[in-house]
Amino acid sequence: MNVSHASVYPTIEDPPPNADGLNNAPRGVRMEDIQGMSGTPGDLTLRFCQLLFAVASLCVMATTSDFSFVSAFLYLVAAVGLQTLWSLSLAIVDIYALLVGRCLQNYRVVRFFTIGDGITSTLTFAAACASAGITVLIDNDLNLCSSNHCTEFETATAMAFLSWFAALPSFLLNFWSLASR
Protein backbone atom coordinates (compact mmCIF):
# COMPACT_ATOMS: atom_id res chain seq x y z
CA MET A 1 0.00 0.00 0.00
CA ASN A 2 1.44 3.39 -1.02
CA VAL A 3 0.27 5.62 1.76
CA SER A 4 2.44 8.45 2.94
CA HIS A 5 3.08 8.55 6.63
CA ALA A 6 4.08 11.41 8.87
CA SER A 7 7.48 9.84 9.34
CA VAL A 8 8.15 10.05 5.59
CA TYR A 9 6.69 13.53 5.08
CA PRO A 10 6.90 15.29 8.42
CA THR A 11 4.88 18.41 8.90
CA ILE A 12 6.87 21.61 9.15
CA GLU A 13 5.72 23.96 11.82
CA ASP A 14 6.33 27.67 12.15
CA PRO A 15 9.23 28.63 14.37
CA PRO A 16 8.22 29.72 17.87
CA PRO A 17 7.51 33.43 18.29
CA ASN A 18 10.00 35.77 19.92
CA ALA A 19 9.61 37.16 23.44
CA ASP A 20 7.42 39.97 22.12
CA GLY A 21 5.05 37.44 20.54
CA LEU A 22 5.98 38.24 16.93
CA ASN A 23 7.66 36.00 14.43
CA ASN A 24 10.28 38.24 12.79
CA ALA A 25 11.86 35.65 10.52
CA PRO A 26 12.87 37.13 7.15
CA ARG A 27 10.49 36.15 4.41
CA GLY A 28 11.05 36.09 0.68
CA VAL A 29 14.84 35.78 0.90
CA ARG A 30 16.20 32.84 -1.02
CA MET A 31 19.74 31.53 -1.10
CA GLU A 32 19.71 31.64 -4.91
CA ASP A 33 19.29 35.44 -5.00
CA ILE A 34 22.89 36.53 -5.33
CA GLN A 35 23.21 40.20 -6.23
CA GLY A 36 23.97 40.49 -9.92
CA MET A 37 21.79 37.60 -11.01
CA SER A 38 18.70 38.33 -13.06
CA GLY A 39 15.85 39.99 -11.21
CA THR A 40 17.95 41.48 -8.40
CA PRO A 41 18.80 45.12 -7.66
CA GLY A 42 22.45 44.30 -8.36
CA ASP A 43 21.59 43.13 -11.87
CA LEU A 44 19.55 46.26 -12.45
CA THR A 45 22.55 48.36 -11.44
CA LEU A 46 24.79 46.41 -13.83
CA ARG A 47 22.26 46.83 -16.64
CA PHE A 48 22.09 50.59 -16.10
CA CYS A 49 25.91 50.80 -16.13
CA GLN A 50 26.01 48.78 -19.36
CA LEU A 51 23.38 51.02 -20.86
CA LEU A 52 25.05 54.24 -19.72
CA PHE A 53 28.50 53.35 -21.07
CA ALA A 54 27.17 51.91 -24.34
CA VAL A 55 25.05 55.01 -24.99
CA ALA A 56 28.02 57.24 -24.13
CA SER A 57 30.22 55.33 -26.58
CA LEU A 58 27.56 55.49 -29.25
CA CYS A 59 26.98 59.24 -28.79
CA VAL A 60 30.69 60.10 -28.77
CA MET A 61 31.30 58.07 -31.91
CA ALA A 62 28.26 59.60 -33.62
CA THR A 63 29.59 63.13 -33.03
CA THR A 64 32.60 62.43 -35.24
CA SER A 65 32.23 62.89 -38.96
CA ASP A 66 34.80 60.40 -40.19
CA PHE A 67 34.13 57.22 -38.17
CA SER A 68 32.29 55.67 -41.11
CA PHE A 69 35.52 55.38 -43.13
CA VAL A 70 37.01 52.79 -40.75
CA SER A 71 35.33 49.40 -40.49
CA ALA A 72 36.45 48.86 -36.87
CA PHE A 73 34.63 52.02 -35.82
CA LEU A 74 31.52 50.95 -37.73
CA TYR A 75 31.73 47.63 -35.91
CA LEU A 76 32.02 49.48 -32.60
CA VAL A 77 28.89 51.51 -33.37
CA ALA A 78 26.97 48.35 -34.31
CA ALA A 79 28.17 46.42 -31.23
CA VAL A 80 27.40 49.15 -28.70
CA GLY A 81 24.08 49.77 -30.44
CA LEU A 82 23.19 46.12 -29.89
CA GLN A 83 24.50 46.33 -26.31
CA THR A 84 22.28 49.37 -25.75
CA LEU A 85 19.16 47.59 -26.96
CA TRP A 86 19.96 44.42 -24.98
CA SER A 87 20.74 46.28 -21.76
CA LEU A 88 17.68 48.50 -22.05
CA SER A 89 15.33 45.58 -22.63
CA LEU A 90 16.77 43.57 -19.73
CA ALA A 91 16.71 46.62 -17.46
CA ILE A 92 12.99 46.93 -18.18
CA VAL A 93 12.53 43.21 -17.42
CA ASP A 94 14.48 43.62 -14.15
CA ILE A 95 12.41 46.65 -13.14
CA TYR A 96 9.23 44.68 -13.81
CA ALA A 97 10.51 41.67 -11.84
CA LEU A 98 11.48 43.85 -8.88
CA LEU A 99 8.19 45.76 -8.83
CA VAL A 100 6.03 42.65 -9.10
CA GLY A 101 8.28 40.46 -6.97
CA ARG A 102 8.75 37.88 -9.68
CA CYS A 103 11.68 35.48 -9.66
CA LEU A 104 13.68 35.30 -12.87
CA GLN A 105 15.52 32.09 -11.98
CA ASN A 106 13.57 29.90 -14.41
CA TYR A 107 15.92 27.63 -16.41
CA ARG A 108 14.76 28.89 -19.80
CA VAL A 109 14.90 32.54 -18.77
CA VAL A 110 18.39 32.19 -17.30
CA ARG A 111 19.56 30.31 -20.41
CA PHE A 112 18.17 33.07 -22.66
CA PHE A 113 19.82 35.81 -20.58
CA THR A 114 23.12 33.89 -20.48
CA ILE A 115 23.24 33.38 -24.23
CA GLY A 116 22.28 37.01 -24.90
CA ASP A 117 24.80 38.35 -22.38
CA GLY A 118 27.50 36.13 -23.83
CA ILE A 119 26.85 37.27 -27.40
CA THR A 120 26.57 40.97 -26.64
CA SER A 121 29.54 41.08 -24.28
CA THR A 122 31.73 39.20 -26.76
CA LEU A 123 30.73 41.53 -29.58
CA THR A 124 31.31 44.61 -27.45
CA PHE A 125 34.72 43.37 -26.30
CA ALA A 126 35.81 42.48 -29.83
CA ALA A 127 34.67 45.85 -31.18
CA ALA A 128 36.42 47.72 -28.38
CA CYS A 129 39.65 45.80 -29.01
CA ALA A 130 39.48 46.45 -32.75
CA SER A 131 38.81 50.15 -32.18
CA ALA A 132 41.63 50.35 -29.65
CA GLY A 133 43.98 48.88 -32.23
CA ILE A 134 42.95 51.46 -34.81
CA THR A 135 43.28 54.36 -32.37
CA VAL A 136 46.79 53.19 -31.40
CA LEU A 137 47.65 52.93 -35.10
CA ILE A 138 46.37 56.44 -35.84
CA ASP A 139 47.86 58.05 -32.74
CA ASN A 140 51.20 56.33 -32.09
CA ASP A 141 52.23 54.75 -35.38
CA LEU A 142 50.97 57.16 -38.05
CA ASN A 143 51.00 60.36 -35.94
CA LEU A 144 47.81 61.52 -37.66
CA CYS A 145 45.91 62.67 -34.59
CA SER A 146 46.03 66.29 -35.68
CA SER A 147 43.86 65.52 -38.73
CA ASN A 148 41.58 62.95 -37.03
CA HIS A 149 39.30 62.83 -34.00
CA CYS A 150 41.63 60.74 -31.85
CA THR A 151 40.26 61.98 -28.55
CA GLU A 152 36.71 61.08 -29.52
CA PHE A 153 37.78 57.69 -30.86
CA GLU A 154 39.70 56.92 -27.67
CA THR A 155 36.80 58.08 -25.49
CA ALA A 156 34.28 55.94 -27.41
CA THR A 157 36.62 52.95 -27.16
CA ALA A 158 37.09 53.46 -23.43
CA MET A 159 33.31 53.69 -22.91
CA ALA A 160 32.88 50.45 -24.88
CA PHE A 161 35.42 48.74 -22.61
CA LEU A 162 33.57 50.04 -19.54
CA SER A 163 30.31 48.72 -20.96
CA TRP A 164 31.97 45.34 -21.40
CA PHE A 165 33.31 45.45 -17.82
CA ALA A 166 29.73 45.98 -16.62
CA ALA A 167 28.36 43.22 -18.91
CA LEU A 168 30.87 40.59 -17.86
CA PRO A 169 29.57 40.06 -14.27
CA SER A 170 26.02 39.67 -15.59
CA PHE A 171 27.16 37.00 -18.01
CA LEU A 172 29.32 35.17 -15.47
CA LEU A 173 26.67 35.14 -12.74
CA ASN A 174 23.95 33.96 -15.11
CA PHE A 175 26.29 31.33 -16.53
CA TRP A 176 27.17 30.17 -13.02
CA SER A 177 23.47 30.00 -12.12
CA LEU A 178 22.79 28.01 -15.27
CA ALA A 179 25.71 25.64 -14.69
CA SER A 180 24.81 24.99 -11.05
CA ARG A 181 21.39 23.59 -11.84
ABEGO torsion letter per residue (X at the ends): XBBBBAAABBBBBBBBBBAAGBBABBBGBBAABBBGBBGBAAAAAAAAAAAAAAAAAAAAAAABAAAAABAAAAAAAAAAAAAAAAAAAAAAAAAAAAAAGBBAABAAAAAAAAAAAAAAAAAAAAAAAAAAAAAAAAAAAAGAAAABBAAAAAAAAAAAAAAAAAAAAAAAAAAAAAAAX
